[in-house]
Amino acid sequence: MRALRRAGAAMLLAGLVGALLRLRGTGGKPPQNGGWRELAGDELR
């Protein structure tokens, strides 16, 4: 019974931490510059 109670408390704590991190997250946007570019000439070597 004691182990079951500890497991339940651990799952509750993990859920609260996960919810807190999700609510605090900024979401952010992917970078708008940089990325892939086509190589030409000497860059291909």
GROMACS elastic network, one bead per residue, 0.5 to 0.9 nm:
[ bonds ]
;  ai    aj funct       b0    kb
    1     4     6  0.51073   500
    1     5     6  0.62617   500
    1     6     6  0.86923   500
    2     5     6  0.51597   500
    2     6     6  0.62571   500
    2     7     6  0.86515   500
    3     6     6  0.50382   500
    3     7     6  0.60809   500
    3     8     6  0.85572   500
    4     7     6  0.50879   500
    4     8     6  0.61693   500
    4     9     6  0.86134   500
    5     8     6  0.51030   500
    5     9     6  0.61727   500
    5    10     6  0.86101   500
    6     9     6  0.50620   500
    6    10     6  0.61033   500
    6    11     6  0.85973   500
    7    10     6  0.50735   500
    7    11     6  0.61797   500
    7    12     6  0.85895   500
    8    11     6  0.51348   500
    8    12     6  0.61309   500
    8    13     6  0.85743   500
    9    12     6  0.50568   500
    9    13     6  0.60951   500
    9    14     6  0.85507   500
   10    13     6  0.51098   500
   10    14     6  0.60963   500
   10    15     6  0.85508   500
   11    14     6  0.50608   500
   11    15     6  0.60998   500
   11    16     6  0.86260   500
   12    15     6  0.50797   500
   12    16     6  0.62222   500
   12    17     6  0.86731   500
   13    16     6  0.51228   500
   13    17     6  0.62053   500
   13    18     6  0.85602   500
   14    17     6  0.51552   500
   14    18     6  0.60758   500
   14    19     6  0.85669   500
   15    18     6  0.50569   500
   15    19     6  0.60813   500
   15    20     6  0.85222   500
   16    19     6  0.51035   500
   16    20     6  0.60773   500
   16    21     6  0.85958   500
   17    20     6  0.50771   500
   17    21     6  0.61738   500
   17    22     6  0.85880   500
   18    21     6  0.51866   500
   18    22     6  0.61458   500
   18    23     6  0.86336   500
   19    22     6  0.50652   500
   19    23     6  0.61217   500
   19    24     6  0.85405   500
   20    23     6  0.52048   500
   20    24     6  0.60828   500
   20    25     6  0.85255   500
   21    24     6  0.51543   500
   21    25     6  0.59880   500
   22    25     6  0.53026   500
   22    26     6  0.86962   500
   22    27     6  0.89951   500
   23    26     6  0.82625   500
   25    28     6  0.82299   500
   29    32     6  0.81668   500
   31    34     6  0.74691   500
   31    35     6  0.85197   500
   32    35     6  0.86293   500
   34    37     6  0.83896   500
   39    42     6  0.84174   500
   39    43     6  0.57864   500
   39    44     6  0.61322   500
   40    43     6  0.56978   500
   40    44     6  0.61941   500
   41    44     6  0.59912   500
   41    45     6  0.81399   500
   42    45     6  0.58180   500
